Amino acid sequence: MNFRNILFVLAAALAAFTGCKNSTGEEPQAETIKNVKIETVTDGVTQNTITLNGKIKEKSLTSLSFRVGGPLLKLNVKQGDYVKQGQVIAEIDKRDYKLQVETTKAQFEQTESEYKRYKQLIEQNKIPENTFEKIKSGYLMTKTAYENAQNQLRDTELKAPFSGYIYEKFVENFQTVGAGTPIVSIIDNSHLEAVVSVSESQLQRVKNDMESYLTVANAGISNLPVKLFSVSEKAMHDGLYEAKYAFDNKNDLEVAPGMTAEIKVYCKVNENQLSVASSAIFHEETNTYVWIYNSSTHKVEKREVTTNLDGTLGRVNIESGVNSGEQVVTAGVHYLVEGQKVKPIKTPSETNIGGLL
């Protein structure tokens, strides 16, 4: 082979080698195909509950005070004590109030005697009408003063308006207190509330709930029927609404304010409701999406959807964005990109667990 032929062979080999690389000089790489789980969107009544978390709170927390003032002679309770309705919680020194009763009683008895005597005279037309009216007025004034003194004497005893627990004590024994000064606060434990936070998307569902059930794990309570008591009309600072569920605190319940509570709300839902597995849902900023699988191209498409009920039991109801019969990715959604090729994972049959057959 002469020199010219050798050059020709080398040039052809170099051209062939160069043609094996792409324009960037890098070796071509195979396209990455990810394995994913998919499911077909179907309709049906598949989800009709919402689970809400919150705390147990007392329905009534009341501060008690005397209607009269004076030295506090007895304070018969301490924080945490249980008191029954009508039980005396505290007493003010009765000395001055007893004297007031005795004084007004004497004045009343005197004017009462005169009133009865002058009443007989006026019936016999023996005295002028205006004279009797003055006697009657004095009698009514002393009668009112006497009754007021008796009331004040009774008010020296502070009694529990209902049965409950002493939550806080504001004064100490032998301290001089004024009328209206808070003495103690008392919790009405006969009725309790489960207070939960509700998102904007859940609000109408909660207001139109069919049935609600309470679970308090630390009190051994499971699925206790409760009633929706109120829903706040304005969102709180965190953007959530406050809902209260009331229930009677029966003797066999061991629930107390402050315990963690869970409310399961059974909602009214429309039939033929589209739903997907909750694992198919992902969020970007304030929007909600799913990946739609195209069986012809084996690629995925990001699709924005609107949900109308938060998912429990692994399902989420879809209001718009997908159609019945479309396929969505239910696993690996956070590792995909628009237009990426994927390979559905085959679900093994019940008779071929593990796909070994």
Secondary structure by P-SEA (a helix, b strand, c coil): ccaaaaaaaaaaaaaaaaaaccccccccccbbbbbbbbbbbbbcccccbbbbbbbbbbcbbbbbbbcccccccccccccccccccccccccccaaaaaaaaaaaaaaaaaaaaaaaaaaaaaaaccccaaaaaaaaaaaaaaaaaaaaaaaaaaaccccccccccccccccccccccccccccccccccccccccccccccaaaaaaaccbbbbbbcccccccccccccccccccccccbbbbbbbbbbccccccccccbbbbbbbccccccccccccccccccccbbbbbbbcccccbbbbbbbcccccccccbbbbcccccccbbbbcccccccccbbbbbbbbbbccccccccc
